[in-house]
Amino acid sequence: MDTLKLVAAALLLIAGVVGFYWFADVSGALRALALIGIVLVALAIAAFTGLGRKARDFITESQFELRKVVWPTRQETIQTTIVILIVVIILSIILWLIDMFLGWVILEKLLKARV
């Protein structure tokens, strides 16, 4: 029975998308509203399957876990951002110096030595 419900939901979604483009002469807002309604009906049908129950349980557990997360304060976020920017600038300068050195070695020493 679950497979039949999922197939019905998929067919409903396909019909909604086809209908959205089929009735191109109808107002875009009305077509979008109808498509949103069809998507909601298809999701409601899919929600009453075993897979839908697992998805609902997963979302519920995810929300519960999100409440446990300790988010950084504004000050911690700003300090971390500044540290990251400083590290990126320092590494960029180091890579630029390495590039300049290797370019100098290749262009000035290796290529001119062969001429």
N, C-alpha and C positions, 0 to 999 in steps of 0.2 A: 504493500500500500504506500510505503514511503517513496518508493521509486516512481509510482504513478503520480504522486503529489509533486515531486521534483520535476518530472517531465511536464506536468501541467503548468508549473510555474515558469519553466524555461520557454514553453510554447507561448505562454502569455506575454513574456518579455519580448520574444521575437515578433509576435503580432503587434505589440505596442510600438516597437521601433519601425516595423514596416508601415504601420498605420501613420506614424509621425511623418514619414516621407511621402506616403501615398496621398495624404490629404494636404498637399503643399499649398493649395489655394485657400485653405482655412487659416484663420489668424494664428500667428506663431505662438502667442500667449496661450490660446486655447489648446493648441496641440501640445505645448509643453506641460500644461496643467493635466491634460489627459494622460500623457506619458508618465508623469509623476504619480498619478493615481494608479495606473497599471503596474508600475514598479512597486508601489506600496502593497497592492493586492497580491502580487507575485511573492513578495517578501513575507507577507502574512501566511500564504499557503505553505511556503518553504519552512516557515518557523515552526509549523506543527508536525515536522518530520523528526526522525531521530537525529539527523545531522543538524537540523535547526535547534533542537534542544541542546545539543553539544555546543553549538555556537553561542546560544544564550548563556549557558553555564560558563563558557570561556570569557564572555564579556563581563559577566557578573564578577567572576574571580579576578579579572584584570582591574576592574574598578576598585575592588577591595584592596588589591596590592598597591594601586596608585595612591590610596589613602595612607599607606605606610611609608611612602617615599618622603625623604627629608629634602626639600628643595633649598638651594642656596639662597642666601639673602642677597639683596641688591649690592651691598658692599663686597661680598665674596665674589659675585659675578663680575663686578668691575675690576677687582684686583686680579682675578684669573685672566680676564681679557687683556689687561695691560701686560701681564707676564707673557702671555702667548704672543702678543704683538712684538714685544722686545725680542723674544727668542726667534721669531720669524725674521725680523730685521737683521739680527746678528747672523743667522744662518744664510740669509740672502747676501750679505756682505762677504762672508767667507766663500760662498760658492762663486760670487763675482770675481773675487781675487784669484781663486783657483782657475777659473775660466780665462782670466787675463794672463796668468802665468803660463798656462798651457798654450794659449794662443801665441804668446811671445816666443815660447820654446819652439813651437812648430813653424811659425812664419819666419822668425828671425834666425834661428840656429839651424834647423833641419833643412828648410827649403833654400836658404841662401848658401848653405854649405855645398849644395849640389850644383849650383850655377857656375 
